[in-house]
Amino acid sequence: MRHRWVICFLLFAGATINYIDRQALAVLKPSLQHELGWSEVSYGNIVTAFQAAYAVGMLLVGRFIDRVGARAGLAVTAAFWALATIAHAMVSSIVGFSGARVALGLGEAGMFPAGGKAIAEWFPRRERSFAMALFNAGTNVGPIICPLMAPWLVGSFGWRWTFVAMGALALLWIGPWLALYRAPEQHAAVTPAELLALRADANVSPTRIPWRTLLTHRQAWAILLGKLISDPIWWLYLFWIPDFLHRNHGLDLKRLGPPLVAIYLLSLFGGLAGGWLSSRLMKRGWTTNAARKTVMLLASLTVLPILGAARATSLWTAVALVGVAVGAHQAFSANLLTLASDMFPVSSVASVMGLGGFGGAIGGILIAQTAGRLLQATGSYEILFVVPAVAYIVALGVIHALAPRLAPVGGLT
C-alpha cells in the first residue's frame, strides 16, 4: 500500500503550509512592532486571540471532521485558514490583527484532527508514530521556510502582500488533497486483503463516542492534560524565539533566517528520531505503552540544557541549546499525538485529537499572557526558559497516572 506514504506526504505538505501561515506573524514581529507601535503586551494579546480561537476551533472542528471525514473536513478548514491569512493584509490595528488571528485559529484547528484521523485510517499501529512524525515534520519545515521566504517577500512587495502570498499556498494545496485522498475503504488501489491487514490491529467501531461520555474516559483526560502542559512550550518557541534572537543577539529580519533554520532542522531531526524510535521498539516486541513512554521520558530529559540558553553569550551556543530543546519537544509530541489512535476508535480520533488540541491551545493562551508580561517587566527570557525544563516530565507523569497501560477504549487489545 504505497499510497499511504503519498497521503503522509500530502499531510506533511499541508502541515508545512499551516505553519508558514502561522509563523509569519512571529517572523514579521520586529518589523510590524516598529511600524505599527505594538507593545509586548499588545503582541501577547494578538497571540492570545489566535490561541483562544484555536482552542474553540479544536473542539468544534474535531467533531466536524469525524462527521464529514478527513477529506472534506480538511479541505474546508484549509480554505478558511487560507482566506484568514490573506485577511491580515487588510488590517493595521491591534483589533484588526486580533480579528484576523481569530479567523486563522479557527481554520488552522482542522489540520491535526484531520491528519491524525487520516493516519489512523491508513497506517497500522506499529508504523503510526513514524507516520505521525513525518506528518508533524511539517511543523518544523514551515518555520524553516517562513524566515527564508518572508524577508524577500517583504523587501520586494511589502508585508501586506507577504500575507497574501502565504495564504495562497494553502489554496493551491487543496487541489491535490481532494484529488488524491480517499479513505482506504473507498480507494480503488487497496485490495480486500490489504484492507483486512490494515484493520487487523485497529479499532474500527463505526460508532462515534458521544461528547457526553468522551470525558468520562481517563484516557481522554490523559491526552487533554498532556497537551495542556506540554504544548505551551511549542507556542513559546514558535511565537517568541525570533524575538529572543532579536533581543538577546541583535538579529534583524534579514539575519534571522540561518539561526531559525538551524533550530528547526534540529527540531525536524528530533521529531523524526522520536517517531522512528517508538516504531522501532514496537517492531522489536515492546508494548505500545513501553515504547511510547520510554521515548517521551528520553525527550523530557533532553530538554534540560535549555536552562542555559538565556545566559549564552554566543549566538550559536544559544541556537544549539534551543534547537535541541525544540527537537526534544517534537520527539515527545510525535508520540503524544499517536495516543488518540492508540486508545480510541478511528471513528472518534479527530474528536479526541481536537480535545487534546483544545487543552494545548488553552495552555498556549496562558503562556502568551505570561510571556508578554514577563518580558515587559524583566526584559529577559531566563525565567521563561525554566518552564520547558520541567513541563515535559510533569506531563508524562500525568499521562502515566491517568493511562498507566494506555488501555484502549472500545475493546481494542
Salt bridges, closest charged atoms under 4 A:
GLU40 OE1 - LYS29 NZ 3.43
GLU40 OE2 - ARG247 NH2 2.75
ASP66 OD1 - LYS117 NZ 2.83
GLU108 OE1 - ARG22 NE 2.69
GLU127 OE1 - ARG4 NH2 3.11
GLU185 OE2 - ARG199 NH2 2.95
ASP201 OD2 - ARG125 NE 4.00
ASP231 OD2 - LYS227 NZ 3.06
ASP243 OD1 - LYS29 NZ 2.96
ASP243 OD2 - ARG247 NE 3.40
ASP252 OD1 - ARG255 NE 3.68
ASP342 OD2 - ARG292 NE 2.75
GLU382 OE2 - ARG311 NH2 2.69
